[in-house]
Each structure stands twice: as C-alpha cells, then as structure tokens.
Amino acid sequence: MGLMISGFAQAGAALAEQGYVSRAAEAAAFLRKHLFDPDSGRLLRSCYRGEDNTVEQSAVPIQGFLEDYVFVIQALFDLYEASLEQGWLEWALHLQHMQDKLFWDPKGFAYFSTEAGDPSLLLRLKDDQDGAEPTPNSVTVTNLLRAACYSGHMEWVEKAGKILAAFSERLQKIPITLPEMVRATAVFHHTLKQAVVQSQLSFLPPATHPGQVVICGDPQGEDTKEMLHCVRSVFSPNKVLMVADGDSAGFLYSQLPFLASLERKDGKATAYICSNFTCSLPVTSVQELRGMLSP
C-alpha cells in the first residue's frame, strides 16, 4: 500500500490535483488505524475483512517486514510534501527509528529483511536485486537522507552511506541489478558531505549536504501556493520540500530550530534553499526560485 500512497501523493503534487492527495491521505489513515499498533509503535503486515465487513486482525497479528516500513516511510514523506500535514512527517520519523531498532545490521551494515528472534528462520537475509519492486535497502538510502533533512539527525546520513558502502562492490560490477540504488547513489552524491562516510565510498566523488527547499509563509496564502507550485513543477530528485508556517510550537520547528531564524521578506512568501548547513539569500519571486531550482 505504501507504493500506492506514494503514487497518488506524487501525482497529486505534480499535477495540482487535490483529489489524488486526498486518496493518498485516506489510505494512510487506513494504515494508521488498522495496520499500526500504537502500543508497540510497530507496523502490522496484514489485516482482513471479517464476516460483518469490519476490518480485523488474526489472533496473533503478523508483524511488519522491512519492506513494509520502507515503503510506508517513503509514502509518508511524499504525502507530507503533497499535503503539508506535519502529522505524516512525525509518523514517518517514528517509523524510521523503529526500522533502525528492528532491522539494522551493526556488523555488516544495511538492513535485514526480517527482524531477529524468529525461530522459523535459519538466516536473516538482505535482498540485493531490484525487481518489479525495488529492494528495501535501495529505497531506504533516500528515505534516510530525507529523514535527516526533516529532523537534523545526521546519523541517518551516515547510515545511508554505510548501506552504499555495503553494496559498493555490486554497484560497481553489476549496477543494472540495483537501478533504484544507483539512483539513490546519485542523490547521495549530490546531497552529502560527511568525511566519516565518504572514506567508505571511494567510488563516489565529493558531494554536498542534503538540500532543503524552505518556503516561509501561510500554507493557505496565494503567494505561498505559487511558490509551492513552482517547486513541485520542477523535477529535482535531490530536493526536500518543507513549509515554515511560523508555528514555533509545531513539530517541524521542534526538529529544526534554525527555521525560527528564517523570516518572510516584506511580508511576502519567501523561499530559501539550504545546503552545507547554510541557507541562500531569501527570494520572493517565483521566477528567481525557478532559476535556483533548475539545473
């Protein structure tokens, strides 16, 4: 379901079609209600329709696999960028922490497909080929970079680099088997500057820190909407979009205190592009912003 939510959210944002975004939000709300255990903070693998048409779980619910976490996290980031509802962002970061706890391999790096402790499994494996669906580790690289941008937790950037390092031999010898990870490698190349990670990735040239496109303004204001339309209409896979609405008590401000220092210029919606721990000069013109985003 995560892939479907991403599809609707991305299409809705790019085409300015609110109906698609609403469908994505409805599906995500279903996931949160029926396939998430708030007591444990974990995802569940499946549910079914009962005899009276209610949604039910089996007597012993099946816990989510790595791919469930990865695709739902990706979907929630996409849904935040399309809807600007910070609750989706908060849930995505919670699930990323849970994914780290359940599946990360501290010795070989990258993530196992299943969690520890299952007596029916002889080995815990890691998929190394993107097929009809990309492997979870391929998608996770970009997820981790986005999570770092939204939270300021740079250990996630380091984890992304370690995944690429773990798969570096396969990426160099048979990159066609991991097209999504190749794409993630390109994003990493354009979004990272961390010496501790770069030393493990000798096949990558130097790069820069994750880039954030921050729009300071009222999400319902016409000038803000014009800025958002501009950002969404430009293909830039390295960008991470967020809106600083001035609510200092909001979740995004609690994660990224630097947002409080960004102000609207002359009372207008104002855009900043932040990278390498610094932000650009403010721009209030859609044309200027488009020029900064275009290659």
C-alpha positions as CSV (number, residue, x, y, z in Angstrom):
1,M,0.0,0.0,0.0
2,G,2.9,2.3,0.6
3,L,3.8,2.4,-3.1
4,M,0.2,3.3,-4.0
5,I,0.2,6.1,-1.5
6,S,3.4,7.5,-2.9
7,G,2.0,7.3,-6.4
8,F,-1.1,9.2,-5.5
9,A,0.8,11.8,-3.4
10,Q,3.4,12.5,-6.1
11,A,0.8,12.7,-8.9
12,G,-1.3,15.0,-6.8
13,A,1.5,17.3,-6.1
14,A,2.9,17.4,-9.6
15,L,-0.5,17.8,-11.3
16,A,-2.0,20.1,-8.6
17,E,-4.8,17.5,-8.3
18,Q,-6.1,17.6,-4.7
19,G,-8.3,14.5,-5.3
20,Y,-5.2,12.4,-5.6
21,V,-3.7,13.8,-2.5
22,S,-6.9,13.1,-0.6
23,R,-6.9,9.5,-1.8
24,A,-3.3,9.1,-0.5
25,A,-4.3,10.6,2.8
26,E,-7.3,8.3,3.2
27,A,-5.1,5.2,2.5
28,A,-2.5,6.4,5.0
29,A,-5.2,7.0,7.6
30,F,-6.4,3.4,7.0
31,L,-2.9,2.1,7.6
32,R,-2.6,4.0,10.8
33,K,-5.9,2.8,12.1
34,H,-5.7,-0.9,11.1
35,L,-2.0,-1.7,10.4
36,F,-0.2,0.1,13.1
37,D,0.0,-0.9,16.8
38,P,0.2,2.3,18.8
39,D,1.1,0.4,22.0
40,S,4.3,-1.1,20.5
41,G,4.8,1.5,17.8
42,R,5.1,-1.2,15.2
43,L,3.6,-1.8,11.8
44,L,1.5,-4.9,11.1
45,R,1.8,-6.9,7.9
46,S,-1.9,-7.6,7.1
47,C,-5.5,-7.4,8.1
48,Y,-8.7,-8.9,6.7
49,R,-12.4,-8.3,6.3
50,G,-14.5,-10.1,8.9
51,E,-17.9,-11.6,8.5
52,D,-19.7,-8.4,9.4
53,N,-17.4,-6.4,7.0
54,T,-15.3,-4.9,9.8
55,V,-11.5,-4.8,9.5
56,E,-9.9,-7.4,11.8
57,Q,-6.6,-8.9,12.7
58,S,-5.7,-12.5,13.2
59,A,-5.4,-13.9,16.8
60,V,-1.7,-13.4,16.5
61,P,-1.0,-10.4,14.2
62,I,1.8,-10.7,11.7
63,Q,4.5,-8.1,12.4
64,G,5.6,-5.9,9.6
65,F,8.7,-6.8,7.5
66,L,11.4,-4.4,6.4
67,E,9.7,-3.7,3.1
68,D,6.5,-2.6,4.9
69,Y,8.4,0.0,6.9
70,V,10.5,1.3,4.0
71,F,7.6,1.8,1.6
72,V,5.3,3.3,4.2
73,I,8.0,5.8,5.3
74,Q,8.6,6.8,1.7
75,A,4.9,7.2,1.3
76,L,4.6,9.4,4.4
77,F,7.4,11.7,3.2
78,D,5.7,12.0,-0.2
79,L,2.4,12.7,1.5
80,Y,3.8,15.4,3.7
81,E,5.3,17.2,0.7
82,A,2.0,17.0,-1.1
83,S,-0.3,17.9,1.8
84,L,2.0,19.7,4.3
85,E,0.3,17.9,7.2
86,Q,3.1,17.5,9.7
87,G,1.4,14.5,11.4
88,W,2.5,12.4,8.4
89,L,6.1,13.6,8.9
90,E,6.1,12.9,12.6
91,W,4.9,9.3,11.9
92,A,7.5,8.8,9.2
93,L,10.3,9.7,11.6
94,H,8.9,7.4,14.3
95,L,8.8,4.5,11.9
96,Q,12.3,5.2,10.7
97,H,13.5,4.9,14.4
98,M,11.6,1.7,14.7
99,Q,13.1,0.3,11.4
100,D,16.5,1.0,12.8
101,K,15.8,-0.8,16.0
102,L,14.3,-3.9,14.4
103,F,16.3,-4.5,11.2
104,W,19.7,-2.7,11.2
105,D,22.8,-4.8,11.0
106,P,25.5,-3.1,13.1
107,K,28.2,-5.5,11.9
108,G,27.6,-5.9,8.1
109,F,25.6,-2.6,7.8
110,A,22.4,-2.2,5.8
111,Y,19.1,-3.7,6.9
112,F,18.0,-7.3,7.2
113,S,14.7,-8.2,5.6
114,T,13.3,-9.7,8.8
115,E,13.8,-8.9,12.5
116,A,15.7,-11.1,14.9
117,G,14.2,-13.8,17.1
118,D,12.0,-15.6,14.5
119,P,12.6,-19.3,15.2
120,S,11.4,-20.3,11.8
121,L,14.3,-18.5,10.1
122,L,17.7,-20.1,9.7
123,L,19.3,-17.0,8.2
124,R,18.5,-13.3,8.2
125,L,19.0,-12.1,4.6
126,K,19.3,-8.8,2.6
127,D,17.9,-8.5,-0.9
128,D,20.4,-7.4,-3.4
129,Q,18.4,-7.0,-6.6
130,D,15.8,-4.5,-7.6
131,G,13.0,-6.3,-9.5
132,A,9.4,-5.3,-10.1
133,E,9.7,-3.7,-6.7
134,P,13.0,-2.1,-5.6
135,T,14.8,-3.7,-2.7
136,P,14.1,-2.1,0.7
137,N,17.8,-1.1,1.2
138,S,17.7,0.8,-2.2
139,V,14.7,2.8,-1.1
140,T,16.0,3.3,2.4
141,V,19.0,5.3,1.2
142,T,16.8,8.1,0.0
143,N,14.5,7.7,3.0
144,L,17.4,8.2,5.4
145,L,18.6,11.4,3.6
146,R,15.1,12.8,3.7
147,A,14.7,11.9,7.4
148,A,18.0,13.7,8.2
149,C,16.8,16.8,6.4
150,Y,13.5,16.8,8.3
151,S,15.0,16.0,11.7
152,G,18.6,17.3,11.7
153,H,19.8,13.8,12.8
154,M,22.9,13.3,10.8
155,E,23.4,9.7,12.0
156,W,20.8,8.9,9.3
157,V,23.1,10.3,6.6
158,E,25.9,8.2,8.0
159,K,23.6,5.1,7.8
160,A,22.8,5.9,4.2
161,G,26.5,6.0,3.3
162,K,27.1,2.7,5.1
163,I,24.3,1.0,3.0
164,L,26.0,2.2,-0.2
165,A,29.4,1.0,1.1
166,A,27.9,-2.4,1.9
167,F,26.6,-2.8,-1.6
168,S,29.5,-0.9,-3.3
169,E,31.1,-4.0,-5.0
170,R,27.8,-5.0,-6.6
171,L,27.1,-1.4,-7.6
172,Q,30.4,-1.2,-9.4
173,K,30.3,-4.6,-11.0
174,I,26.6,-5.1,-11.9
175,P,24.8,-1.8,-11.4
176,I,22.0,-2.9,-13.6
177,T,20.8,-5.2,-10.9
178,L,20.2,-2.3,-8.5
179,P,18.8,0.6,-10.6
180,E,17.0,2.2,-7.6
181,M,20.2,2.1,-5.5
182,V,22.1,3.6,-8.5
183,R,19.5,6.5,-8.4
184,A,19.9,6.7,-4.6
185,T,23.7,6.8,-5.1
186,A,23.3,9.8,-7.4
187,V,21.1,11.5,-4.8
188,F,23.6,10.8,-2.1
189,H,26.4,12.1,-4.4
190,H,24.6,15.4,-4.7
191,T,23.4,15.6,-1.1
192,L,26.2,14.7,1.2
193,K,29.4,16.0,2.7
194,Q,30.5,13.7,5.6
195,A,34.1,12.6,5.8
196,V,33.3,9.7,8.0
197,V,31.1,8.2,5.3
198,Q,33.0,9.4,2.3
199,S,36.0,7.4,3.3
200,Q,33.9,4.2,2.8
201,L,32.7,5.3,-0.7
202,S,35.9,5.8,-2.7
203,F,34.0,5.2,-5.9
204,L,32.0,8.4,-5.3
205,P,33.4,11.9,-5.8
206,P,32.9,14.6,-3.1
207,A,29.4,15.8,-2.6
208,T,27.3,18.3,-0.6
209,H,24.9,18.2,2.4
210,P,21.2,17.4,1.9
211,G,19.4,20.3,0.4
212,Q,16.2,21.7,1.8
213,V,13.7,24.0,0.0
214,V,12.0,26.0,2.7
215,I,9.0,28.2,2.0
216,C,8.2,30.7,4.7
217,G,4.6,31.7,4.5
218,D,1.0,30.9,5.2
219,P,0.2,27.5,3.6
220,Q,-3.2,28.9,2.5
221,G,-1.8,32.1,1.1
222,E,-1.9,32.5,-2.7
223,D,1.8,33.7,-2.7
224,T,2.8,30.5,-0.8
225,K,0.8,28.3,-3.1
226,E,2.5,29.9,-6.2
227,M,5.9,29.1,-4.6
228,L,4.8,25.6,-3.9
229,H,3.6,25.0,-7.4
230,C,6.9,26.3,-8.7
231,V,8.9,23.8,-6.6
232,R,6.6,20.9,-7.4
233,S,6.7,21.6,-11.1
234,V,10.5,21.4,-11.4
235,F,12.0,17.9,-11.5
236,S,14.7,17.9,-8.8
237,P,15.0,14.5,-7.1
238,N,17.5,15.9,-4.6
239,K,15.2,18.4,-3.0
240,V,13.4,18.1,0.3
241,L,10.4,20.5,0.5
242,M,9.0,22.0,3.7
243,V,6.9,25.0,4.7
244,A,7.8,27.1,7.7
245,D,4.4,28.5,8.7
246,G,5.6,30.4,11.7
247,D,4.2,28.0,14.3
248,S,7.1,27.7,16.7
249,A,5.2,25.1,18.7
250,G,4.8,22.8,15.6
251,F,6.6,19.5,15.1
252,L,8.8,20.8,12.3
253,Y,10.2,23.7,14.3
254,S,10.9,21.3,17.2
255,Q,13.1,19.2,14.9
256,L,14.7,22.1,13.0
257,P,15.3,25.1,15.3
258,F,17.0,27.0,12.5
259,L,13.6,27.5,10.9
260,A,12.8,30.2,13.5
261,S,15.6,32.3,12.1
262,L,14.1,32.4,8.6
263,E,11.7,35.2,8.0
264,R,9.3,36.4,5.4
265,K,10.7,39.3,3.3
266,D,8.5,42.3,3.1
267,G,5.6,40.2,4.5
268,K,5.6,38.0,1.3
269,A,6.0,34.2,1.0
270,T,9.8,33.8,0.9
271,A,11.9,30.8,-0.3
272,Y,15.3,29.7,1.0
273,I,17.4,26.9,-0.4
274,C,19.6,25.4,2.4
275,S,22.6,23.2,1.9
276,N,26.0,22.7,3.5
277,F,24.5,24.0,6.8
278,T,23.8,27.4,5.3
279,C,20.8,28.9,3.5
280,S,20.6,31.1,0.4
281,L,19.5,34.7,0.4
282,P,15.7,34.9,0.5
283,V,13.8,35.2,-2.7
284,T,10.2,36.2,-3.1
285,S,10.0,35.9,-6.9
286,V,8.7,32.7,-8.4
287,Q,11.0,33.3,-11.4
288,E,14.0,33.6,-9.2
289,L,13.1,30.4,-7.3
290,R,12.6,28.5,-10.6
291,G,16.1,29.6,-11.7
292,M,17.6,28.4,-8.5
293,L,15.9,25.0,-8.7
294,S,16.6,24.4,-12.4
295,P,19.9,22.6,-13.4
